[in-house]
């Protein structure tokens, strides 16, 4: 995989971000969603509150920009993605920027028993099948979640489910 390097500034954090130079070249049986620098992820990273000292998880992290920014600001970060290449590249980017975080290959649609102070997810509602598991994971993982929305068709279904579950006060929507 050929990588490009970008300088990325988000608020007070400067990152050097390696990413696939041509994500379309990574096409196999799955679309390489993880390989794009999505505007919703940048917006979510920019909207992070004071996270110093918090345990934080990012679901479907892809390139992990919100996780990298949170780690730079003193959070104890766990970032998860189903794509092994995403996890590997996030570890490499964290090391290159002198940041400590935990990056794990994990299907966030499966339940898990760990708890965090804050959950993040950016632009993960691109398929209808993600709506229910995203809400379920957010509810079980943290008392508060920040969601970066991108205008995808299934976001409305997610927001209706958030309202129906009466957890709207625990889910903060961030639009880019």
TAVENTA-V746996 format. One record per pair of residues at least 12 apart in sequence whose ideal C-beta (glycine too) atoms are under 10 Angstrom apart, sorted by the first residue. I is the first residue (numbers start at 1). J is the second residue. Records with the same first field share a line. If there is no record, write none. Layout:
BEGIN
I = J + J
END
This chain:
BEGIN
1 = 18 + 19 + 20 + 21 + 22 + 23 + 25 + 26 + 32 + 35 + 85 + 88 + 89
2 = 20 + 21 + 22 + 25
3 = 17 + 18 + 19 + 20 + 21 + 22 + 89 + 92 + 93
4 = 17 + 18 + 19 + 20 + 21 + 22
5 = 17 + 18 + 19 + 21 + 93 + 96
6 = 18 + 19 + 37
8 = 37 + 42 + 45 + 63 + 65 + 68 + 69 + 97
9 = 46
10 = 41 + 42 + 43 + 44 + 45 + 46 + 47 + 48 + 65 + 66 + 68 + 69 + 72 + 73
11 = 45 + 46 + 47 + 48 + 69 + 72 + 73
12 = 69 + 72 + 73
13 = 45 + 46 + 48 + 65 + 68 + 69 + 70 + 71 + 72 + 73 + 97 + 99
14 = 72 + 97
15 = 45 + 65 + 68 + 69 + 72 + 93 + 94 + 96 + 97 + 99
16 = 68 + 93 + 96 + 97
17 = 37 + 63 + 64 + 65 + 68 + 89 + 93 + 96 + 97
18 = 63 + 89 + 90 + 92 + 93 + 96 + 97
19 = 34 + 35 + 36 + 37 + 62 + 63 + 65 + 89 + 93
20 = 32 + 34 + 35 + 36 + 37 + 63 + 85 + 86 + 89
21 = 35
22 = 35
23 = 35 + 36 + 37
24 = 36
26 = 83 + 85
30 = 82 + 83
31 = 126 + 127
32 = 62 + 83 + 85 + 86
33 = 60 + 62 + 81 + 82 + 83 + 86 + 123 + 124 + 126 + 127
34 = 60 + 61 + 62 + 63 + 64 + 81 + 82 + 83 + 84 + 85 + 86 + 87 + 89 + 90
35 = 62 + 63 + 83 + 85 + 86 + 89
36 = 62 + 63 + 123
37 = 62 + 63 + 65
38 = 62 + 63 + 65 + 122 + 123 + 124 + 126 + 148 + 150 + 176
39 = 122 + 123 + 148 + 150 + 151 + 175 + 176
40 = 65 + 66 + 121 + 122 + 123 + 124 + 125 + 147 + 148 + 149 + 150 + 151 + 152 + 174 + 175 + 176
41 = 58 + 60 + 61 + 62 + 63 + 64 + 65 + 66 + 67 + 69 + 120 + 121 + 122 + 123 + 124 + 148 + 150 + 176
42 = 63 + 65 + 66 + 69 + 122 + 148 + 176
43 = 65 + 66 + 122 + 123 + 148 + 149 + 150 + 174 + 175 + 176
44 = 58 + 65 + 66 + 69 + 70 + 120 + 121 + 122 + 123 + 146 + 147 + 148 + 149 + 172 + 174 + 175 + 176
45 = 58 + 64 + 65 + 66 + 67 + 68 + 69 + 70 + 72 + 73 + 120 + 122 + 146 + 148 + 174
46 = 65 + 66 + 69 + 148 + 174 + 176
47 = 66 + 69 + 120 + 146 + 148 + 172 + 174 + 175 + 176
48 = 66 + 69 + 70 + 73 + 75 + 118 + 120 + 146 + 174
49 = 73 + 118 + 144 + 146 + 172
50 = 73 + 74 + 75
51 = 66 + 69 + 70 + 71 + 72 + 73 + 74 + 75 + 76 + 77 + 117 + 118 + 120 + 146
52 = 70 + 73 + 74 + 75 + 76
53 = 73 + 74 + 75 + 76 + 117
54 = 70 + 73 + 74 + 75 + 76 + 77 + 116 + 117 + 118 + 142 + 144
55 = 75 + 76 + 77 + 78 + 114 + 115 + 116 + 117 + 118 + 141 + 142
56 = 70 + 71 + 73 + 75 + 76 + 77 + 78 + 79 + 101 + 116 + 117 + 118 + 119 + 120 + 141 + 142 + 146
57 = 70 + 75 + 76 + 77 + 78 + 79 + 80 + 102 + 104 + 106 + 108 + 112 + 114 + 115 + 116 + 117 + 118 + 119 + 120 + 121 + 137 + 138 + 141 + 142 + 145
58 = 70 + 77 + 78 + 79 + 80 + 81 + 90 + 101 + 103 + 108 + 116 + 118 + 119 + 120 + 121 + 122 + 124 + 146
59 = 78 + 79 + 80 + 81 + 106 + 108 + 109 + 119 + 120 + 121 + 122 + 124 + 130 + 133 + 134 + 137 + 138 + 141 + 145 + 147
60 = 79 + 80 + 81 + 82 + 83 + 86 + 106 + 107 + 108 + 109 + 120 + 121 + 122 + 123 + 124 + 125 + 126 + 130 + 134 + 137
61 = 77 + 78 + 79 + 80 + 81 + 83 + 86 + 87 + 90 + 101 + 103 + 104 + 106 + 108 + 120 + 121 + 122 + 124
62 = 79 + 81 + 83 + 86 + 89 + 90 + 122 + 123 + 124
63 = 79 + 81 + 86 + 89 + 90 + 93 + 122
64 = 77 + 79 + 80 + 81 + 86 + 87 + 89 + 90 + 91 + 93 + 94 + 99 + 101 + 103 + 120 + 122
65 = 90 + 93 + 122 + 148
66 = 79 + 120 + 121 + 122 + 146 + 148 + 174
67 = 79 + 80 + 90 + 93 + 94 + 99 + 101 + 102 + 103 + 120 + 122
68 = 90 + 93 + 94 + 96 + 97 + 99 + 101
69 = 99
70 = 99 + 101 + 118 + 120
71 = 94 + 97 + 98 + 99 + 100 + 101 + 102
72 = 94 + 97 + 98 + 99 + 101
75 = 101 + 116 + 117 + 118 + 120
76 = 100 + 101 + 102 + 116 + 117
77 = 94 + 99 + 100 + 101 + 102 + 103 + 116 + 118 + 120
78 = 101 + 102 + 103 + 104 + 106 + 114 + 116 + 119 + 141
79 = 91 + 94 + 101 + 102 + 103 + 104 + 106 + 120
80 = 102 + 103 + 104 + 105 + 106 + 107 + 108 + 112 + 137
81 = 103 + 104 + 105 + 106 + 107 + 108 + 124
82 = 105 + 106 + 107 + 108 + 109 + 110
83 = 105
84 = 105
85 = 105
86 = 103 + 105
87 = 103 + 104 + 105 + 106
88 = 103 + 105
89 = 103
90 = 102 + 103 + 104
91 = 103 + 104
107 = 133
108 = 121 + 124 + 130 + 133 + 134 + 136 + 137 + 138 + 141
109 = 129 + 130 + 132 + 133 + 134 + 136 + 137
110 = 133 + 136 + 137
111 = 133 + 136 + 137 + 140 + 141
112 = 137 + 140 + 141
113 = 140 + 141
114 = 140 + 141 + 142
115 = 140 + 141 + 142 + 143
116 = 141 + 142 + 143 + 144 + 145
117 = 141 + 142 + 143 + 144
118 = 141 + 142 + 143 + 144 + 145 + 146 + 172
119 = 134 + 137 + 138 + 139 + 140 + 141 + 142 + 143 + 144 + 145 + 146 + 147 + 170 + 171
120 = 138 + 142 + 144 + 145 + 146 + 147 + 148 + 174
121 = 134 + 137 + 138 + 145 + 146 + 147 + 148 + 149 + 158 + 171
122 = 146 + 147 + 148 + 149 + 150 + 174 + 176
123 = 147 + 148 + 149 + 150 + 151 + 152 + 155 + 176
124 = 137 + 147 + 148 + 149 + 150 + 152 + 154 + 155 + 158
125 = 147 + 148 + 149 + 150 + 151 + 152 + 153 + 154 + 155 + 156 + 157 + 158 + 159
126 = 150 + 152 + 153 + 154 + 155
127 = 152 + 153 + 154
128 = 152 + 153 + 154 + 157 + 158
129 = 154
130 = 152 + 154 + 157 + 158
131 = 154 + 155 + 156 + 157 + 158 + 159 + 160 + 161 + 162
132 = 157 + 158 + 161
134 = 147 + 154 + 158 + 161 + 162
135 = 147 + 157 + 158 + 159 + 161 + 162 + 164 + 165 + 167 + 171
136 = 161 + 165
138 = 158 + 162 + 165 + 167 + 170 + 171
139 = 162 + 165 + 167 + 170 + 171
142 = 170
143 = 167 + 170
144 = 167 + 169 + 170 + 171 + 172
145 = 162 + 167 + 170 + 171 + 172 + 173
146 = 171 + 172 + 173 + 174
147 = 159 + 162 + 171 + 172 + 173 + 174 + 175
148 = 172 + 173 + 174 + 175 + 176
149 = 173 + 174 + 175 + 176
150 = 175 + 176
151 = 175 + 176
155 = 173 + 175
158 = 171 + 173
159 = 171 + 173
END
